[in-house]
Every structure is written in structure tokens, then in C-alpha cells.
Amino acid sequence: MSERTEGYAGAVVAIAQAEDVLDRVTSELASVGRAAAGNEELRRVLSDRTVPASRRVGIVEDLLASMASPVTLNVVAMLVGAGRGGDLEAIAAEALELAAATRGEAVAEVRSAVALTDEQIARVAEALSRASGRNVTVHVVVDTEIIGGLTAQIGDTVFDGSVRTRLDQMKERLS
């Protein structure tokens, strides 16, 4: 993580804390970061400094106006206007980590083939808290590549219970 990315993430957390919407802003920012990372054209436009900042900010406003909180909209507009559109995913990840740290927690990125219910998320958070010895905030990413099951990453530790990994292991044993 670059010093600049950490600085922007710290500013995002400070703004969200001041507005008392930290969890919502970090969650929405993570969604925006994933969307930008998953769409090459969007990422290119948001990070292209030859595109006027007002145009890039206008795109953000058009995309987020009805879906995100005003604070998230303003934060993303600020980041894109400052030329950090290509760093949205990294800034969001760092902001999630900082927000969790303010609560004395760790962040687990959980990948699932399908969206999880609130009850499932709570059970996963409880299991990961027991396994890691820390309170864990779960950030769910839907990833159909894993076919089924879950993977979870807390810092450098990965818990892999995905069907894809199990199939790969079985394939390796059979060959």
C-alpha cells in the first residue's frame, strides 16, 4: 500500500467518522472500488487525467446519485477529481482496514459464489473471530469463480473452503 493511498484512506475514514456514517461509507466505497476494478472502461475513464475532472466527477454523480449516501458520493467525487480513480479499490480496502482498527477489529474479505444472508454473515464472522482470536468484520465479495463454499482472508491468513480448491486438490490426487 502506498503512502498516498493510505493518506486518502485516512481522509475518507476521518470524513465518515465526522459524519457518523463510517460503516456505510466504507461499505459503499468498497462496492464502488470493486465495480471500477471489474469494469475496464469505467476504471480507464475515472483514472484518465486527459478527461476533464468535471467530466469524471459527473460520471460518478450519474452512477452513484441514487445508490450511495451523499457522503460516499462526495468522497468518491473527491477521489476521482483528484486523479485517484484508478486507486478506488485500494483506497477502499485500506479504509475498511482503518475503520475496523478503530473498533479494535480485523477485516475478513470473504468470497462466496452467492450473496450471503445477514445470519450467514454473522455465523461466518463468529467462526472467523474464534479462528483468529480477534473480533472480525466480514466484507463479502460475490465471486462465482469459486463455484461454491467460501474463502476468507484476514491479513495474510487465508481460510479456503471453496469447491474450486477442493476440486483442484482432488484432480491433483487423481493424476
Rosetta constraint file for C-alpha pairs under 8 A:
AtomPair CA 1 CA 5 HARMONIC 6.46 0.50
AtomPair CA 1 CA 6 HARMONIC 6.81 0.50
AtomPair CA 1 CA 90 HARMONIC 7.60 0.50
AtomPair CA 2 CA 6 HARMONIC 6.28 0.50
AtomPair CA 3 CA 7 HARMONIC 6.10 0.50
AtomPair CA 4 CA 8 HARMONIC 6.28 0.50
AtomPair CA 5 CA 9 HARMONIC 6.11 0.50
AtomPair CA 5 CA 87 HARMONIC 7.35 0.50
AtomPair CA 5 CA 90 HARMONIC 6.96 0.50
AtomPair CA 5 CA 91 HARMONIC 5.51 0.50
AtomPair CA 5 CA 94 HARMONIC 7.66 0.50
AtomPair CA 6 CA 10 HARMONIC 6.01 0.50
AtomPair CA 6 CA 91 HARMONIC 6.96 0.50
AtomPair CA 6 CA 94 HARMONIC 6.50 0.50
AtomPair CA 6 CA 95 HARMONIC 7.99 0.50
AtomPair CA 7 CA 11 HARMONIC 6.27 0.50
AtomPair CA 8 CA 12 HARMONIC 6.22 0.50
AtomPair CA 8 CA 79 HARMONIC 7.90 0.50
AtomPair CA 8 CA 91 HARMONIC 6.64 0.50
AtomPair CA 9 CA 13 HARMONIC 6.23 0.50
AtomPair CA 9 CA 91 HARMONIC 5.16 0.50
AtomPair CA 9 CA 92 HARMONIC 6.82 0.50
AtomPair CA 9 CA 94 HARMONIC 5.80 0.50
AtomPair CA 9 CA 95 HARMONIC 4.67 0.50
AtomPair CA 9 CA 98 HARMONIC 7.74 0.50
AtomPair CA 10 CA 14 HARMONIC 6.13 0.50
AtomPair CA 10 CA 95 HARMONIC 6.61 0.50
AtomPair CA 10 CA 98 HARMONIC 7.22 0.50
AtomPair CA 11 CA 15 HARMONIC 6.13 0.50
AtomPair CA 12 CA 16 HARMONIC 6.11 0.50
AtomPair CA 12 CA 75 HARMONIC 6.71 0.50
AtomPair CA 12 CA 95 HARMONIC 6.81 0.50
AtomPair CA 13 CA 17 HARMONIC 5.96 0.50
AtomPair CA 13 CA 22 HARMONIC 6.55 0.50
AtomPair CA 13 CA 26 HARMONIC 7.66 0.50
AtomPair CA 13 CA 95 HARMONIC 6.08 0.50
AtomPair CA 13 CA 98 HARMONIC 7.16 0.50
AtomPair CA 13 CA 99 HARMONIC 6.50 0.50
AtomPair CA 14 CA 18 HARMONIC 6.11 0.50
AtomPair CA 15 CA 19 HARMONIC 6.32 0.50
AtomPair CA 16 CA 20 HARMONIC 5.99 0.50
AtomPair CA 16 CA 21 HARMONIC 5.20 0.50
AtomPair CA 16 CA 22 HARMONIC 4.55 0.50
AtomPair CA 16 CA 25 HARMONIC 6.34 0.50
AtomPair CA 16 CA 71 HARMONIC 7.17 0.50
AtomPair CA 17 CA 21 HARMONIC 6.14 0.50
AtomPair CA 17 CA 22 HARMONIC 5.16 0.50
AtomPair CA 19 CA 71 HARMONIC 7.84 0.50
AtomPair CA 21 CA 25 HARMONIC 6.04 0.50
AtomPair CA 22 CA 26 HARMONIC 6.09 0.50
AtomPair CA 22 CA 99 HARMONIC 7.06 0.50
AtomPair CA 23 CA 27 HARMONIC 6.06 0.50
AtomPair CA 23 CA 99 HARMONIC 7.54 0.50
AtomPair CA 24 CA 28 HARMONIC 6.04 0.50
AtomPair CA 24 CA 69 HARMONIC 7.93 0.50
AtomPair CA 25 CA 29 HARMONIC 5.85 0.50
AtomPair CA 25 CA 69 HARMONIC 7.37 0.50
AtomPair CA 25 CA 71 HARMONIC 6.95 0.50
AtomPair CA 25 CA 72 HARMONIC 5.28 0.50
AtomPair CA 26 CA 30 HARMONIC 6.07 0.50
AtomPair CA 26 CA 92 HARMONIC 6.57 0.50
AtomPair CA 26 CA 95 HARMONIC 6.28 0.50
AtomPair CA 26 CA 96 HARMONIC 5.72 0.50
AtomPair CA 26 CA 99 HARMONIC 7.63 0.50
AtomPair CA 27 CA 31 HARMONIC 6.43 0.50
AtomPair CA 27 CA 96 HARMONIC 7.56 0.50
AtomPair CA 27 CA 139 HARMONIC 7.91 0.50
AtomPair CA 28 CA 32 HARMONIC 6.27 0.50
AtomPair CA 28 CA 68 HARMONIC 6.63 0.50
AtomPair CA 28 CA 72 HARMONIC 6.78 0.50
AtomPair CA 29 CA 33 HARMONIC 6.04 0.50
AtomPair CA 29 CA 72 HARMONIC 6.62 0.50
AtomPair CA 29 CA 76 HARMONIC 7.38 0.50
AtomPair CA 29 CA 88 HARMONIC 7.73 0.50
AtomPair CA 29 CA 92 HARMONIC 5.58 0.50
AtomPair CA 30 CA 34 HARMONIC 6.18 0.50
AtomPair CA 30 CA 89 HARMONIC 6.53 0.50
AtomPair CA 30 CA 92 HARMONIC 4.93 0.50
AtomPair CA 30 CA 93 HARMONIC 6.65 0.50
AtomPair CA 30 CA 96 HARMONIC 7.78 0.50
AtomPair CA 31 CA 35 HARMONIC 6.15 0.50
AtomPair CA 32 CA 36 HARMONIC 6.14 0.50
AtomPair CA 32 CA 88 HARMONIC 7.40 0.50
AtomPair CA 32 CA 89 HARMONIC 7.57 0.50
AtomPair CA 33 CA 37 HARMONIC 6.08 0.50
AtomPair CA 33 CA 87 HARMONIC 7.98 0.50
AtomPair CA 33 CA 88 HARMONIC 4.76 0.50
AtomPair CA 33 CA 89 HARMONIC 3.85 0.50
AtomPair CA 33 CA 90 HARMONIC 7.56 0.50
AtomPair CA 33 CA 92 HARMONIC 6.31 0.50
AtomPair CA 34 CA 38 HARMONIC 5.97 0.50
AtomPair CA 34 CA 89 HARMONIC 5.96 0.50
AtomPair CA 35 CA 39 HARMONIC 6.21 0.50
AtomPair CA 36 CA 40 HARMONIC 7.20 0.50
AtomPair CA 36 CA 42 HARMONIC 5.77 0.50
AtomPair CA 36 CA 43 HARMONIC 4.95 0.50
AtomPair CA 36 CA 86 HARMONIC 7.89 0.50
AtomPair CA 36 CA 88 HARMONIC 7.37 0.50
AtomPair CA 36 CA 89 HARMONIC 7.44 0.50
AtomPair CA 37 CA 43 HARMONIC 6.26 0.50
AtomPair CA 37 CA 89 HARMONIC 6.61 0.50
AtomPair CA 39 CA 43 HARMONIC 6.18 0.50
AtomPair CA 40 CA 44 HARMONIC 6.01 0.50
AtomPair CA 41 CA 45 HARMONIC 6.19 0.50
AtomPair CA 42 CA 46 HARMONIC 6.07 0.50
AtomPair CA 43 CA 47 HARMONIC 6.07 0.50
AtomPair CA 43 CA 85 HARMONIC 6.73 0.50
AtomPair CA 43 CA 86 HARMONIC 5.87 0.50
AtomPair CA 44 CA 48 HARMONIC 5.80 0.50
AtomPair CA 44 CA 86 HARMONIC 7.31 0.50
AtomPair CA 45 CA 51 HARMONIC 7.12 0.50
AtomPair CA 45 CA 56 HARMONIC 6.98 0.50
AtomPair CA 46 CA 56 HARMONIC 5.60 0.50
AtomPair CA 46 CA 80 HARMONIC 6.16 0.50
AtomPair CA 46 CA 83 HARMONIC 7.80 0.50
AtomPair CA 46 CA 84 HARMONIC 7.98 0.50
AtomPair CA 46 CA 85 HARMONIC 4.73 0.50
AtomPair CA 46 CA 86 HARMONIC 6.67 0.50
AtomPair CA 47 CA 80 HARMONIC 7.03 0.50
AtomPair CA 47 CA 83 HARMONIC 5.95 0.50
AtomPair CA 47 CA 84 HARMONIC 6.30 0.50
AtomPair CA 47 CA 85 HARMONIC 4.35 0.50
AtomPair CA 47 CA 86 HARMONIC 4.79 0.50
AtomPair CA 48 CA 83 HARMONIC 7.63 0.50
AtomPair CA 49 CA 53 HARMONIC 7.37 0.50
AtomPair CA 49 CA 83 HARMONIC 6.42 0.50
AtomPair CA 51 CA 55 HARMONIC 6.69 0.50
AtomPair CA 51 CA 56 HARMONIC 6.78 0.50
AtomPair CA 52 CA 56 HARMONIC 6.51 0.50
AtomPair CA 53 CA 57 HARMONIC 6.04 0.50
AtomPair CA 53 CA 80 HARMONIC 7.38 0.50
AtomPair CA 53 CA 81 HARMONIC 5.00 0.50
AtomPair CA 53 CA 82 HARMONIC 7.74 0.50
AtomPair CA 53 CA 83 HARMONIC 7.77 0.50
AtomPair CA 54 CA 58 HARMONIC 5.99 0.50
AtomPair CA 54 CA 81 HARMONIC 7.19 0.50
AtomPair CA 55 CA 59 HARMONIC 6.30 0.50
AtomPair CA 56 CA 60 HARMONIC 6.48 0.50
AtomPair CA 56 CA 80 HARMONIC 6.62 0.50
AtomPair CA 56 CA 81 HARMONIC 6.83 0.50
AtomPair CA 57 CA 61 HARMONIC 6.17 0.50
AtomPair CA 57 CA 77 HARMONIC 5.17 0.50
AtomPair CA 57 CA 78 HARMONIC 7.91 0.50
AtomPair CA 57 CA 80 HARMONIC 6.35 0.50
AtomPair CA 57 CA 81 HARMONIC 6.02 0.50
AtomPair CA 58 CA 62 HARMONIC 6.11 0.50
AtomPair CA 59 CA 63 HARMONIC 6.14 0.50
AtomPair CA 60 CA 64 HARMONIC 5.95 0.50
AtomPair CA 60 CA 65 HARMONIC 7.95 0.50
AtomPair CA 60 CA 73 HARMONIC 7.49 0.50
AtomPair CA 60 CA 76 HARMONIC 7.23 0.50
AtomPair CA 60 CA 77 HARMONIC 6.25 0.50
AtomPair CA 60 CA 80 HARMONIC 8.00 0.50
AtomPair CA 61 CA 65 HARMONIC 5.28 0.50
AtomPair CA 61 CA 73 HARMONIC 6.77 0.50
AtomPair CA 61 CA 77 HARMONIC 7.30 0.50
AtomPair CA 63 CA 67 HARMONIC 7.85 0.50
AtomPair CA 64 CA 68 HARMONIC 5.41 0.50
AtomPair CA 64 CA 73 HARMONIC 6.30 0.50
AtomPair CA 65 CA 69 HARMONIC 7.96 0.50
AtomPair CA 65 CA 70 HARMONIC 7.77 0.50
AtomPair CA 65 CA 73 HARMONIC 6.93 0.50
AtomPair CA 68 CA 72 HARMONIC 6.06 0.50
AtomPair CA 68 CA 73 HARMONIC 6.15 0.50
AtomPair CA 69 CA 73 HARMONIC 6.19 0.50
AtomPair CA 70 CA 74 HARMONIC 6.11 0.50
AtomPair CA 71 CA 75 HARMONIC 6.09 0.50
AtomPair CA 72 CA 76 HARMONIC 6.06 0.50
AtomPair CA 73 CA 77 HARMONIC 6.05 0.50
AtomPair CA 74 CA 78 HARMONIC 6.02 0.50
AtomPair CA 75 CA 79 HARMONIC 6.24 0.50
AtomPair CA 76 CA 80 HARMONIC 6.06 0.50
AtomPair CA 76 CA 88 HARMONIC 7.99 0.50
AtomPair CA 77 CA 81 HARMONIC 5.81 0.50
AtomPair CA 78 CA 82 HARMONIC 6.06 0.50
AtomPair CA 79 CA 83 HARMONIC 6.50 0.50
AtomPair CA 79 CA 84 HARMONIC 5.17 0.50
AtomPair CA 79 CA 85 HARMONIC 6.30 0.50
AtomPair CA 79 CA 88 HARMONIC 7.62 0.50
AtomPair CA 80 CA 84 HARMONIC 5.18 0.50
AtomPair CA 80 CA 85 HARMONIC 4.48 0.50
AtomPair CA 81 CA 85 HARMONIC 7.87 0.50
AtomPair CA 84 CA 88 HARMONIC 6.64 0.50
AtomPair CA 87 CA 91 HARMONIC 6.00 0.50
AtomPair CA 88 CA 92 HARMONIC 5.95 0.50
AtomPair CA 89 CA 93 HARMONIC 6.18 0.50
AtomPair CA 90 CA 94 HARMONIC 6.24 0.50
AtomPair CA 91 CA 95 HARMONIC 6.03 0.50
AtomPair CA 92 CA 96 HARMONIC 6.16 0.50
AtomPair CA 93 CA 97 HARMONIC 6.39 0.50
AtomPair CA 94 CA 98 HARMONIC 6.18 0.50
AtomPair CA 95 CA 99 HARMONIC 6.01 0.50
AtomPair CA 96 CA 100 HARMONIC 6.15 0.50
AtomPair CA 96 CA 107 HARMONIC 7.05 0.50
AtomPair CA 97 CA 101 HARMONIC 6.12 0.50
AtomPair CA 97 CA 106 HARMONIC 6.92 0.50
AtomPair CA 97 CA 107 HARMONIC 6.01 0.50
AtomPair CA 98 CA 102 HARMONIC 6.31 0.50
AtomPair CA 99 CA 103 HARMONIC 6.81 0.50
AtomPair CA 100 CA 104 HARMONIC 6.24 0.50
AtomPair CA 100 CA 105 HARMONIC 4.84 0.50
AtomPair CA 100 CA 106 HARMONIC 5.69 0.50
AtomPair CA 100 CA 107 HARMONIC 6.27 0.50
AtomPair CA 100 CA 137 HARMONIC 6.83 0.50
AtomPair CA 101 CA 105 HARMONIC 5.29 0.50
AtomPair CA 101 CA 106 HARMONIC 6.52 0.50
AtomPair CA 104 CA 135 HARMONIC 7.33 0.50
AtomPair CA 105 CA 134 HARMONIC 6.41 0.50
AtomPair CA 105 CA 135 HARMONIC 4.90 0.50
AtomPair CA 105 CA 136 HARMONIC 5.36 0.50
AtomPair CA 105 CA 137 HARMONIC 6.58 0.50
AtomPair CA 106 CA 134 HARMONIC 6.78 0.50
AtomPair CA 106 CA 135 HARMONIC 6.34 0.50
AtomPair CA 106 CA 136 HARMONIC 4.83 0.50
AtomPair CA 106 CA 137 HARMONIC 6.10 0.50
AtomPair CA 106 CA 154 HARMONIC 6.91 0.50
AtomPair CA 107 CA 136 HARMONIC 5.62 0.50
AtomPair CA 107 CA 137 HARMONIC 4.83 0.50
AtomPair CA 107 CA 138 HARMONIC 5.95 0.50
AtomPair CA 107 CA 139 HARMONIC 6.94 0.50
AtomPair CA 107 CA 154 HARMONIC 6.03 0.50
AtomPair CA 107 CA 155 HARMONIC 7.72 0.50
AtomPair CA 108 CA 128 HARMONIC 7.96 0.50
AtomPair CA 108 CA 136 HARMONIC 6.43 0.50
AtomPair CA 108 CA 137 HARMONIC 6.08 0.50
AtomPair CA 108 CA 138 HARMONIC 4.93 0.50
AtomPair CA 108 CA 139 HARMONIC 6.01 0.50
AtomPair CA 108 CA 152 HARMONIC 6.01 0.50
AtomPair CA 108 CA 153 HARMONIC 5.27 0.50
AtomPair CA 108 CA 154 HARMONIC 4.59 0.50
AtomPair CA 108 CA 155 HARMONIC 7.63 0.50
AtomPair CA 109 CA 138 HARMONIC 6.16 0.50
AtomPair CA 109 CA 139 HARMONIC 4.91 0.50
AtomPair CA 109 CA 140 HARMONIC 6.01 0.50
AtomPair CA 109 CA 141 HARMONIC 7.06 0.50
AtomPair CA 109 CA 152 HARMONIC 5.47 0.50
AtomPair CA 109 CA 153 HARMONIC 5.25 0.50
AtomPair CA 109 CA 154 HARMONIC 6.73 0.50
AtomPair CA 110 CA 138 HARMONIC 6.56 0.50
AtomPair CA 110 CA 139 HARMONIC 5.94 0.50
AtomPair CA 110 CA 140 HARMONIC 4.79 0.50
AtomPair CA 110 CA 141 HARMONIC 6.05 0.50
AtomPair CA 110 CA 150 HARMONIC 6.66 0.50
AtomPair CA 110 CA 151 HARMONIC 5.58 0.50
AtomPair CA 110 CA 152 HARMONIC 4.25 0.50
AtomPair CA 110 CA 153 HARMONIC 6.56 0.50
AtomPair CA 111 CA 140 HARMONIC 5.86 0.50
AtomPair CA 111 CA 141 HARMONIC 4.80 0.50
AtomPair CA 111 CA 142 HARMONIC 5.71 0.50
AtomPair CA 111 CA 143 HARMONIC 5.86 0.50
AtomPair CA 111 CA 146 HARMONIC 7.88 0.50
AtomPair CA 111 CA 150 HARMONIC 5.56 0.50
AtomPair CA 111 CA 151 HARMONIC 5.17 0.50
AtomPair CA 111 CA 152 HARMONIC 6.32 0.50
AtomPair CA 112 CA 116 HARMONIC 7.56 0.50
AtomPair CA 112 CA 140 HARMONIC 7.20 0.50
AtomPair CA 112 CA 141 HARMONIC 6.40 0.50
AtomPair CA 112 CA 142 HARMONIC 5.06 0.50
AtomPair CA 112 CA 143 HARMONIC 5.62 0.50
AtomPair CA 112 CA 144 HARMONIC 7.18 0.50
AtomPair CA 112 CA 146 HARMONIC 7.02 0.50
AtomPair CA 112 CA 148 HARMONIC 6.69 0.50
AtomPair CA 112 CA 149 HARMONIC 6.26 0.50
AtomPair CA 112 CA 150 HARMONIC 4.87 0.50
AtomPair CA 112 CA 151 HARMONIC 6.86 0.50
AtomPair CA 113 CA 142 HARMONIC 5.48 0.50
AtomPair CA 113 CA 143 HARMONIC 4.95 0.50
AtomPair CA 113 CA 144 HARMONIC 4.31 0.50
AtomPair CA 113 CA 145 HARMONIC 7.00 0.50
AtomPair CA 113 CA 146 HARMONIC 5.95 0.50
AtomPair CA 113 CA 147 HARMONIC 5.59 0.50
AtomPair CA 113 CA 148 HARMONIC 5.21 0.50
AtomPair CA 113 CA 149 HARMONIC 7.00 0.50
AtomPair CA 113 CA 150 HARMONIC 7.47 0.50
AtomPair CA 114 CA 142 HARMONIC 5.67 0.50
AtomPair CA 114 CA 143 HARMONIC 7.31 0.50
AtomPair CA 114 CA 144 HARMONIC 7.08 0.50
AtomPair CA 114 CA 148 HARMONIC 7.80 0.50
AtomPair CA 115 CA 140 HARMONIC 7.75 0.50
AtomPair CA 115 CA 141 HARMONIC 7.88 0.50
AtomPair CA 115 CA 142 HARMONIC 5.93 0.50
AtomPair CA 116 CA 120 HARMONIC 5.84 0.50
AtomPair CA 116 CA 121 HARMONIC 6.20 0.50
AtomPair CA 116 CA 140 HARMONIC 7.62 0.50
AtomPair CA 117 CA 121 HARMONIC 6.20 0.50
AtomPair CA 118 CA 122 HARMONIC 6.16 0.50
AtomPair CA 119 CA 123 HARMONIC 6.30 0.50
AtomPair CA 120 CA 124 HARMONIC 6.13 0.50
AtomPair CA 121 CA 125 HARMONIC 6.04 0.50
AtomPair CA 121 CA 138 HARMONIC 6.90 0.50
AtomPair CA 122 CA 126 HARMONIC 6.15 0.50
AtomPair CA 123 CA 127 HARMONIC 6.19 0.50
AtomPair CA 124 CA 128 HARMONIC 6.06 0.50
AtomPair CA 124 CA 138 HARMONIC 7.67 0.50
AtomPair CA 125 CA 129 HARMONIC 5.96 0.50
AtomPair CA 125 CA 135 HARMONIC 7.93 0.50
AtomPair CA 125 CA 136 HARMONIC 5.78 0.50
AtomPair CA 125 CA 137 HARMONIC 6.47 0.50
AtomPair CA 125 CA 138 HARMONIC 5.87 0.50
AtomPair CA 126 CA 130 HARMONIC 6.30 0.50
AtomPair CA 126 CA 136 HARMONIC 7.62 0.50
AtomPair CA 127 CA 131 HARMONIC 6.20 0.50
AtomPair CA 128 CA 132 HARMONIC 5.90 0.50
AtomPair CA 128 CA 136 HARMONIC 6.62 0.50
AtomPair CA 129 CA 133 HARMONIC 5.52 0.50
AtomPair CA 129 CA 134 HARMONIC 5.14 0.50
AtomPair CA 129 CA 135 HARMONIC 5.02 0.50
AtomPair CA 129 CA 136 HARMONIC 5.32 0.50
AtomPair CA 130 CA 134 HARMONIC 7.21 0.50
AtomPair CA 144 CA 148 HARMONIC 7.64 0.50
AtomPair CA 145 CA 164 HARMONIC 7.66 0.50
AtomPair CA 146 CA 150 HARMONIC 7.59 0.50
AtomPair CA 146 CA 162 HARMONIC 5.80 0.50
AtomPair CA 146 CA 163 HARMONIC 6.30 0.50
AtomPair CA 146 CA 164 HARMONIC 5.14 0.50
AtomPair CA 146 CA 165 HARMONIC 7.73 0.50
AtomPair CA 147 CA 162 HARMONIC 7.22 0.50
AtomPair CA 147 CA 163 HARMONIC 5.87 0.50
AtomPair CA 147 CA 164 HARMONIC 5.95 0.50
AtomPair CA 148 CA 162 HARMONIC 5.74 0.50
AtomPair CA 148 CA 163 HARMONIC 5.07 0.50
AtomPair CA 148 CA 164 HARMONIC 7.27 0.50
AtomPair CA 149 CA 161 HARMONIC 5.62 0.50
AtomPair CA 149 CA 162 HARMONIC 4.33 0.50
AtomPair CA 149 CA 163 HARMONIC 5.65 0.50
AtomPair CA 150 CA 160 HARMONIC 6.50 0.50
AtomPair CA 150 CA 161 HARMONIC 5.16 0.50
AtomPair CA 150 CA 162 HARMONIC 4.91 0.50
AtomPair CA 151 CA 158 HARMONIC 7.15 0.50
AtomPair CA 151 CA 159 HARMONIC 5.61 0.50
AtomPair CA 151 CA 160 HARMONIC 4.41 0.50
AtomPair CA 151 CA 161 HARMONIC 5.62 0.50
AtomPair CA 151 CA 162 HARMONIC 5.92 0.50
AtomPair CA 152 CA 158 HARMONIC 5.71 0.50
AtomPair CA 152 CA 159 HARMONIC 5.06 0.50
AtomPair CA 152 CA 160 HARMONIC 6.46 0.50
AtomPair CA 153 CA 157 HARMONIC 5.59 0.50
AtomPair CA 153 CA 158 HARMONIC 4.39 0.50
AtomPair CA 153 CA 159 HARMONIC 6.26 0.50
AtomPair CA 154 CA 158 HARMONIC 6.53 0.50
AtomPair CA 160 CA 165 HARMONIC 7.33 0.50
AtomPair CA 161 CA 165 HARMONIC 7.31 0.50
AtomPair CA 161 CA 166 HARMONIC 7.53 0.50
AtomPair CA 162 CA 166 HARMONIC 6.45 0.50
AtomPair CA 163 CA 167 HARMONIC 6.05 0.50
AtomPair CA 164 CA 168 HARMONIC 6.15 0.50
AtomPair CA 165 CA 169 HARMONIC 6.09 0.50
AtomPair CA 166 CA 170 HARMONIC 6.13 0.50
AtomPair CA 167 CA 171 HARMONIC 6.03 0.50
AtomPair CA 168 CA 172 HARMONIC 6.17 0.50
AtomPair CA 169 CA 173 HARMONIC 6.27 0.50
AtomPair CA 170 CA 174 HARMONIC 6.21 0.50
AtomPair CA 171 CA 175 HARMONIC 6.30 0.50
